[in-house]
């Protein structure tokens, strides 16, 4: 969720206080919306927080692909896959 008081800042203020702004980004994990002439223009985010978003998007895309494959009849029922895995790796039922 965006905290209007802390997560929106002018580009000019960001330039003046870059080190402090980066510390705040790392501490909060929230993106910082930078404005030019009062309009949002750029979003700046800590690299770790951005990586977490990318990881979530990858997971969502994997689920989406799996659902599409199942809808197209290209997948195998989970019961069948679990049975095959138990046999292959000697996992008791």
N, C-alpha and C positions, 0 to 999 in steps of 0.2 A: 504494500500500500504506500502511496506517495504521501510524504509529510510535507505539506506546502511550505511550512515555516523553514524546514531544513533541507529539503531536496530540490528546491528550485533556486537558482542563483544566476545573476547576470554573468555573461562571459567576462566582462571587465573585472568584476569582483573575483572571479576564478583566477584570472591572470595575476591579480594583485596578491592573492592569498593561495597560490597553487599548493604549496607544501601543506598548509593547514587543511585545505579542501581534500587533498589526497589522504591525509590521516583520517579525516572524518569518513571518507568513502570506505576505507579499509575497516574502520571500527564498526560502521553501521551495516555494511554490506548492501546498502541501498544505492541505486543509481542517482546521479546528480543531473538534473535537467538544467542546461545552460540556455539563457535567453539572450537575444539580440533585439534591441528596440522593443522589449516587452513580449516578444514572441519566442516560444520554445524553438530552438534551432539544433541543438546537439545534446546527446546523452553521453555522460561519462560514467564509467563503471569500473570498479576494482576487478582486476583480472581473475581472481579466485571466484568472485560472485558470478562473473560472466561465464567461467568454465562450468559452474554448477548449472547455469541455464542451458548451456550447450549439451551437457550430459542429459538433462531432462528431455530436451528436444530429441536427442538421439533415441532415448528410451521410448518416447511417444511415437516416433517414426517407426521403430521396430514393431511396436504393438499394432500400429496402423497397417504395416505391411503384412503382418501375420493375420489380421482380420480380413484383409483383402484376399489373401491366399485361401483362407478357409471359405470365404464367400464364393470364390471361384472353384471350390472343390479340389484345391491343390494340397491341402493339409491332411494330417492324420488325426483321428480322435485322440485326445489326451490319454484315455484309458489304454489305448493300444501302445502309445509311446511309452507310458509308464511301465507297462508289462514288458516291453522290449528292453527297457533300461534295467529293470530288475533282473531279467534273465542274463543280460550281457555282463552286468557288474556283480552278480550274485547277491543282490539285495533281497532280503526276505520280504514276503508279502505282508 
